[in-house]
Structures are given as C-alpha cells and as structure tokens.
Amino acid sequence: MTRQPPKAKNPVKAARNTLRIVEALTELDGAGITELSRELDLNKSSVHNYLSTLEEEEYVWKDGTEYHVGLRFFEVGAHARHRRLLYKVGQPEARKLAQQTGERANILTEEHGRGFYLCKEKGDQAVQVDAHVGSRVHLHNTALGKVILAYMPRERVEMIVDRHGLPQTTTNTIGNREELFDELETIREREVAYDREERLNGIQCVAAPILRNDDVIAGAISISGPTTRLEGDRLETEIRDRLEAAANIIELNISYS
C-alpha cells in the first residue's frame, strides 16, 4: 500500500499557492503573469496579487514583465544551513578533504525524503557538476543518499520510495526496490557507498555515513570526481581511508559539541 506524506490538518490555500508560485519561478528561471497563470491554472489577477505581495516583501524581483526569485530566499536558506551542527563541524573537514584529494568534497543531509547539499568544497582538479549548495536530490542514485538510506529503518526507506519513487537518471541508476535493498545491505556491511555513474555519466563517488552518538544517521560526506581519476586502488583505498577518517572526526565533534 502506498504511504502518503503527512497532511496538514488545516491547510491554508493561499500559503500553498504562494509556495507553488515560488517553485514555478525557480523551475522556469523566471516567468511573467500569463505564463504562471497557465502553468499553475490560476487566474491572472490572483497571480498578480501573489507576485506583487512577494515583491513588496522583497522575496521576488521584477525585470521588465518577468518575475524572479529574490536573494532574500538565500538569506533564509543560509540561516537554515548555519543552524545545522552538521554543517558547522563538517565544513572544515570537507575543505581539508578537497585540498588533500584535489577533487570535490560534499556533505548531504536528508529532509522530507530528499537529500540537500549542505556543503560542496572544491579541490584544485575538481570538475563542475550540476548540483550546488542547497540543491535537492533523490537519495537512491547518489553515494551520499544511498549511505543515508542504508542507516535508516526499512520502513522509513519504504516511505521515501513510495513518495519519491526511483527515477532513472542514467543507465546505471538503481531502478527497483529489491535491487535497492540489496545494495543498502551491502553498504551497511562495508560501511561506505559507491556511486558508479548512477546520477551523472562520467562521475563516480564514494561516501561515508556520519552518525550521531545514538547511532542515528545525521548525514554523509563524499568525494566525487571523473571516472577516469576515481577508480581502482585510489577510489577503493586511498580516498576511502581519507573519507572515513574525516567522517570519524565529524562524528566526534557532533557528539561533544
């Protein structure tokens, strides 16, 4: 039976429509009133009222006839990130990892069944990828996400899959539950996860869990880079050892902060 996300007891329609407009502006990279009205099936006068209110409160800005998400959302997001202990203690270790390996170091946490990048540190050889700090991603197709799922109760993982599915992003993406749960069992046994071009072609990744002192998963840390550089002993031994050492330091700092 499909499990549904928790429902608001008394949902506020205006608040929901406001958020739909903000999300549409983000996905469309800016839009005018007519386009938003058509996209969201709202009448133009309502869309105009929502947008003018958001503009007055400085959450959107207008360029000609198009509206765009404003930087005030960045202020809100930065606050949300900085209040996370995982970010405070993890970012210095991620920076060291990036410097040591020359690749990209990442920290991910889970919220509402999706992964959010809290930190992305760039080494001197790191390649540019599509995700950035604050990006929201599925959990089943990244090393970071899989290692988080591996340390969750099975029922919680089932709920996440019910809600968000297992969308394919490359030919290597895990596409069914049986395969996913087999992979999660392997991850728990070896205590690291690998992403072998499962989210992006040409990119591999290895991730380690970050656990609180009550053994609850707090997030994950990873190193990612081109398949041509992250392979063999370098991926399986050198980078894995550095990664596990960094995760251990973060765990200790979380426990005693």
C-alpha positions in Angstrom: 0.0 0.0 0.0 1.3 3.4 -0.9 2.1 5.6 2.1 1.3 9.3 1.7 3.3 12.2 3.3 1.7 13.7 6.4 -1.2 16.0 5.6 -1.7 19.4 7.1 -4.7 19.4 9.5 -6.0 22.7 8.2 -4.0 23.6 5.1 -4.0 27.3 4.1 -4.7 27.5 0.3 -3.1 31.0 0.0 0.1 29.7 1.6 0.1 26.7 -0.7 -0.4 28.8 -3.8 2.4 31.2 -2.7 4.8 28.3 -2.5 3.6 26.9 -5.8 4.4 30.3 -7.5 7.9 30.4 -5.9 8.6 26.9 -7.0 7.4 27.6 -10.5 9.5 30.8 -10.7 12.5 28.6 -9.7 11.8 25.8 -12.2 11.1 28.2 -15.1 14.0 30.5 -14.2 11.7 33.5 -14.2 8.2 34.0 -15.7 5.5 36.5 -16.4 2.0 36.6 -15.0 0.4 35.0 -18.1 2.9 32.1 -18.1 2.5 31.5 -14.4 -1.3 31.6 -14.7 -1.2 29.0 -17.4 1.4 26.8 -15.6 -0.4 26.8 -12.3 -4.0 27.1 -13.5 -4.6 30.2 -11.5 -6.3 33.3 -12.8 -4.1 36.2 -13.8 -5.4 38.6 -11.2 -4.6 36.2 -8.4 -1.2 35.5 -9.7 -0.6 39.3 -9.9 -1.7 39.8 -6.3 0.6 37.0 -5.1 3.6 38.4 -7.0 3.1 42.0 -6.0 2.9 40.9 -2.4 6.1 38.8 -2.7 7.8 41.7 -4.5 6.7 44.2 -1.7 8.2 41.8 0.9 11.4 41.5 -1.2 11.1 37.8 -2.0 10.8 38.3 -5.7 12.1 41.0 -8.1 10.8 42.2 -11.4 12.7 42.5 -14.7 10.5 44.0 -17.3 7.5 41.8 -17.4 9.2 38.8 -15.8 9.4 38.0 -12.1 12.4 36.1 -10.5 13.1 34.6 -7.1 14.9 37.1 -4.9 18.1 36.8 -2.9 16.1 37.1 0.3 15.5 33.4 0.0 19.3 33.0 0.1 19.2 34.7 3.5 16.6 32.3 4.7 18.5 29.3 3.3 21.8 30.4 4.8 20.2 30.7 8.2 18.7 27.2 7.8 22.2 25.8 6.9 24.2 27.6 9.5 22.0 26.4 12.3 22.8 22.8 11.4 25.6 21.4 13.6 26.5 19.0 10.8 27.4 22.0 8.6 29.3 23.8 11.3 31.6 20.9 12.2 31.6 19.2 8.8 32.6 22.1 6.5 36.2 22.4 7.7 36.7 18.6 7.3 35.2 18.7 3.8 37.5 21.6 2.8 40.6 19.5 4.0 39.4 16.5 2.0 39.0 18.6 -1.1 42.5 20.1 -0.7 44.1 16.6 0.0 42.5 14.9 -2.9 42.1 17.7 -5.4 38.5 16.5 -6.0 35.1 17.7 -4.8 34.0 17.0 -1.2 30.3 17.1 -0.4 28.1 16.9 2.7 24.5 15.9 2.3 21.6 15.6 4.8 18.1 14.3 4.4 14.9 16.2 4.9 11.4 15.1 3.8 12.9 12.1 2.0 15.2 14.1 -0.3 18.9 15.0 0.0 20.1 18.5 0.5 23.7 19.6 -0.1 24.9 21.5 2.9 28.4 21.8 1.7 30.4 21.4 -1.5 34.2 22.1 -1.3 36.3 22.3 -4.5 39.8 20.9 -4.9 42.2 22.2 -7.5 41.3 19.5 -10.0 37.5 19.3 -9.2 35.1 19.3 -12.2 31.9 21.4 -12.3 28.7 19.4 -11.8 25.0 20.4 -11.9 24.3 20.3 -8.2 25.3 23.2 -5.9 24.9 24.0 -2.2 21.2 23.9 -1.4 20.4 21.6 -4.3 17.7 19.0 -3.6 18.4 15.5 -5.0 16.9 12.0 -4.8 18.7 9.6 -2.4 18.7 6.4 -4.4 21.1 7.5 -7.1 24.0 9.0 -5.2 26.6 7.5 -2.9 25.7 10.1 -0.3 22.0 9.3 -0.5 22.4 5.6 -0.5 24.6 5.6 2.6 21.9 7.7 4.4 19.2 5.3 3.3 21.3 2.3 4.5 21.3 3.6 8.1 17.6 4.3 8.2 14.9 1.8 9.3 13.5 -0.1 6.4 10.0 1.3 7.0 11.3 4.8 6.6 13.1 3.9 3.3 9.9 2.3 2.0 8.0 5.5 2.8 10.6 7.6 0.9 10.4 5.3 -2.2 6.6 5.4 -2.1 6.7 9.2 -2.0 9.5 10.0 -4.4 10.0 6.8 -6.5 13.2 5.6 -8.1 13.6 7.8 -11.2 16.3 6.8 -13.6 18.9 9.4 -14.3 21.5 7.2 -16.1 21.5 3.6 -17.3 23.3 2.7 -14.1 20.7 4.1 -11.7 19.0 1.6 -9.4 15.5 1.1 -10.7 13.7 -1.3 -8.4 13.2 -1.9 -4.7 14.7 -5.3 -4.5 17.9 -4.1 -6.0 17.9 -1.0 -3.8 17.5 -3.0 -0.6 20.3 -5.5 -1.6 22.6 -2.5 -2.2 21.7 -1.0 1.2 22.6 -4.2 2.9 26.0 -4.3 1.2 26.6 -0.7 2.2 25.9 -1.5 5.8 28.4 -4.3 5.6 31.2 -2.3 4.1 30.3 1.0 5.8 30.7 3.1 2.6 28.7 3.6 -0.5 29.7 4.0 -4.1 28.0 5.8 -7.0 29.3 4.4 -10.2 27.9 6.9 -12.7 24.4 6.4 -11.2 23.4 10.1 -11.2 25.7 11.7 -13.7 27.5 10.0 -16.6 31.3 10.2 -16.2 31.2 10.9 -12.4 32.0 8.4 -9.6 31.6 9.0 -5.9 32.4 7.3 -2.6 30.5 8.3 0.6 30.7 7.5 4.3 28.0 7.9 6.9 28.0 10.5 9.7 26.3 9.1 12.8 25.3 10.8 16.0 26.3 9.2 19.2 22.9 7.4 19.4 23.8 5.7 16.1 21.1 7.8 14.2 22.2 8.9 10.7 23.0 12.7 10.6 24.2 12.9 7.0 27.0 11.7 4.8 30.3 13.0 3.4 31.7 12.1 0.0 34.4 12.6 -2.6 33.3 12.8 -6.2 35.2 13.2 -9.5 35.7 11.9 -13.0 35.6 8.2 -13.5 39.0 8.4 -15.2 40.5 9.6 -11.9 38.4 7.9 -9.3 38.9 4.2 -9.9 40.9 1.2 -8.7 43.0 1.5 -5.6 42.7 5.3 -5.5 39.0 5.1 -5.1 38.8 1.8 -3.0 41.7 2.5 -0.6 43.3 6.0 -0.6 40.2 8.1 -0.9 38.1 5.8 1.2 40.6 5.9 4.0 40.7 9.7 4.0 36.9 9.9 3.8 36.3 7.5 6.8 38.9 9.5 8.9 37.0 12.7 8.1 33.6 11.2 8.9 35.0 10.0 12.2 36.3 13.4 13.2 32.9 15.0 12.3 31.1 12.3 14.4 33.3 13.1 17.4 32.7 16.8 17.0 29.0 16.3 16.8 29.0 14.1 19.8 30.9 16.5 22.0 29.6 19.9 20.8 
